[in-house]
């Protein structure tokens, strides 16, 4: 079972206490954007086999959204961090690069 | 290819079964093929088969990173139905179901299609209205389904508890010609015929890169070297995004784990397929006597072919409430497959931004039932650049908002 640490509560919880929210760091496009931008924002998703950044909500805890970096094959969790973060923290990216030398980066 | 028949069985019985030939060849890849199909699961092999049978294209290779039929084709609950709400879905799923009817004869391979009947239980007022609507839609689409009341349900499935406690059964959407088939045999039967038509099925050969020139596909790089092709069909379910990434485009797909499990074998107990979508569990009995049970997908991206334990628990709990008789059964084994989920829960059969590359993916949690129809439509799309069955399942629908919204129609909490 997947376990994640809520960055707000500081507690490590099982996935039954969490709600998954899909890809993290999506850039939102609204009125005035092109069709392609809007389509990409709405539907095109990163679906990597390996390092992935995603949103989770501590549904049966503090109720807040947070972000997590996780490997979709091994389920290894590299770290969790606040949802009020426009891109992954540099320290976390460095940790992942160290653990996954072939990783192409988060973008 | 030597035909399988009762005479062949008799002949072999007299000579210690020494004359059976291999069902398919395992050749080394050639330098170039007209069409390369990536993925030797049911959908990929069916695509190749109908390319040869209907369109006369036989210079085809089917490349598979593992062994054929070893992915989701061998990991599903083998349910076949076509009681969908939307017209394009009904068309392609009914095409598939009707091809299943005589697939054993067509392939000269017993796929054990068993149209034993399929019930979708209505366990709330809303579900009841929804299914009645589906029955009306199906009748207009030429798909034979009907609404049956709770007493008829009880007659068909005596072990069903129709009185609740939480979710009493109010009736069911009944498709008499729905059922199951032997999943491995579907892949093996198609593979045998493809091989007999001179197609190369290349197993243990992983695609590592897609080569393009001037926006057009020219070949693939594999663990068995570079292979050139005129057209490339990507039919790899859970790994569609990985292949699309190699080809340089992105798909509206997320890969999730879906699990199934079977009980210990018991005597014949239930001779129809029952789906309880409100509580999200479905069950049928295999020929070996095991109860085959499936539930919901995980909510997060996953490539590990393992799912979360609580889904097994939730589904089994729900089914015990529905079928109290199974409460003391031991579960024998459990497995997971990686399914490719689209936003509207409908498949993608489409041309792509790269000329010559076609994708057939997004079947999500319900691909097995679609195999013959999917292969038929995909073959037409690859051969002629257009298939009426596939027309509305193109990638364009995400740009235009022309969704085929089966996540609502299925009534399942996907």
Interface residues (C-beta under 8 A of the other chain):
Chain A: X1 X2 X15 X16 X19 X20 X22 X35 X36 X39 X40 X42 X43 X44 X45 X46 X47 X48 X49 X52 X54 X72 X73 X74 X75
Chain B: X239 X241 X242 X245 X250 X251 X252 X253 X254 X255 X298 X299 X300 X301 X302 X303 X304 X308 X309 X310 X343 X398 X399
